[in-house]
Amino acid sequence: MTLSYPGRIFLLLMAATFGGYLLTSAVMILIAALLPLSRADAVIVSALLSFAIYTAAIIWVFAVKNAKRAWFGLLGMSVIVGGLGLLLTEWLR
C-alpha cells in the first residue's frame, strides 16, 4: 500500500508528536533513575534534557521518511528504555 504525500506527512507528524513524547518520557525516567542526585534534582535535570531528546526524536522521524519504521523505532525504543528505567527505579529505591 502506497500512501499519498499528505498521508505520509500526517503519519510522520503523528509519530513525531506522540511517539517522540513517549520516547522522551521514557528517557526521562531512565535518566532520573541513573543520576546520583536527590530525587528532585534528578527529575529537574532529566526534564531539562528532555527538550534536546524530544527535538532529536522529531529530527530522526523526519530523517527516516518511512512512517512504519518511525513508529516501530520510537515505540520499540520507548518500551526498552522505559522498562529499563522502571526496573532501575525499583531496584535502586
C-alpha positions in Angstrom: 0.0 0.0 0.0 1.4 3.3 -1.0 0.4 6.4 0.9 -0.1 9.8 -0.7 2.3 12.6 0.2 -0.1 14.3 2.6 -1.0 11.0 4.2 2.7 10.1 4.8 3.5 13.5 6.2 0.5 13.2 8.5 1.7 9.8 9.8 5.2 11.2 10.3 3.8 14.2 12.1 1.8 11.9 14.5 4.8 9.7 15.1 7.0 12.8 15.8 4.4 14.3 18.2 3.1 11.3 20.1 5.9 8.8 19.7 8.5 11.5 20.4 6.7 12.4 23.6 6.5 8.8 24.7 10.2 8.2 24.0 11.1 11.5 25.8 9.1 10.4 28.8 10.8 7.0 28.9 14.3 8.5 28.6 13.4 11.0 31.4 12.6 8.0 33.7 15.9 6.4 32.8 18.0 9.5 33.3 16.3 10.3 36.6 16.9 6.7 37.8 20.6 6.8 36.9 21.7 10.2 38.2 23.3 10.1 41.6 21.4 13.2 42.8 18.5 13.7 45.1 15.2 12.7 43.5 14.1 16.2 43.0 17.4 17.3 41.4 17.4 14.2 39.1 13.9 15.0 37.9 14.8 18.6 37.2 18.0 17.6 35.2 16.1 15.0 33.2 13.3 17.5 32.5 15.9 20.0 31.2 17.5 17.3 29.0 14.1 16.3 27.7 13.9 19.3 25.3 17.0 18.1 23.5 15.8 14.5 23.4 12.4 15.4 22.0 14.0 17.6 19.3 16.3 14.7 18.4 13.4 12.3 18.2 11.5 14.7 15.8 14.5 15.2 13.6 15.0 11.4 13.5 11.4 10.7 12.5 11.6 13.1 9.5 15.0 11.8 8.5 13.6 8.2 8.3 10.8 9.2 5.8 9.1 5.9 6.4 6.1 6.1 8.8 6.2 2.4 9.7 9.9 2.4 10.6 9.4 5.7 12.5 6.6 4.3 14.6 8.3 1.0 15.3 11.5 2.7 16.1 10.0 5.1 18.6 7.7 2.6 20.2 10.4 -0.1 20.4 12.9 2.3 22.0 10.2 3.6 24.3 9.4 0.1 25.6 13.1 -0.8 26.1 14.2 2.4 27.7 11.1 2.9 29.8 11.2 -0.7 31.0 14.9 -0.3 31.9 14.2 3.0 33.7 11.3 1.5 35.7 13.4 -1.6 36.6 16.3 0.6 37.8 13.9 2.9 39.7 12.5 0.0 41.6 15.9 -1.7 42.0 17.7 1.5 43.3 14.9 2.5 45.6 
